[in-house]
């Protein structure tokens, strides 16, 4: 999206700018609805803006059909967003510019390691194998190779508004992580940091499956001189087998005819009180849930 068409928001720091950032890999399911409800109510209860971003950066998994359908489903469920929808696949030049900046600062390197080489040479970290930096000083060409960012052992901490204090030492817990994949696709960790900064997002409310990604994002924000937003991670919705609801675990798509029931279920999942029976339309139900939104009632468990 051109910078000029982006919504301009006050820079005085007093403004709340929230966002909802679904990946259009499938239709919205109950887990995505819960994240939408939480980010929406948190933003609206603080008179904030609520932006919608289509995180379609992974073209191997995303489908334009779902990118078209998701905003329609959200509207049918009573959500209204501010400004234009930001579409990641239209911002590749911007991500490359930021990657070039990190490279100029000596923070990135090309990596030719295969998944197997990494698995064989790594210890297990909190989010898969910890990449030990085999290619760090090889000076490989970026062509046909992944681009990683150098991490450090310094501790990165943040206070999640629901999950409490979280700390990671990236070099030990995660390792140097990928910003651009070998196949040329930009990684979520890079795109999300650039978008949150460009959209001047001040508050991030999302599923706790992303709690472990946050230190990586803060690290990139610090390296790029971007502000760090406040974070709130809500408990993930699981199916009867305890798996996170997702396209992979065959989460059912939601029907707008059940919108009120699903919205009430989402509020219950978030520990919130339910609006009275007179709120019988999705938009009025969501509206009625704004003044009673209490983050202290959100269950702390991450799954
Ligand atoms: N696109 C991610 C998802 O659908 C959310 C990313 C984020 O909120 O930071 O799970």
Boltz pocket constraint, residues with backbone or C-beta under 6 A from the ligand:
constraints:
  - pocket:
      binder: B
      contacts: [[A, 21], [A, 22], [A, 23], [A, 55], [A, 192], [A, 205], [A, 206], [A, 207], [A, 210]]
      max_distance: 6.0
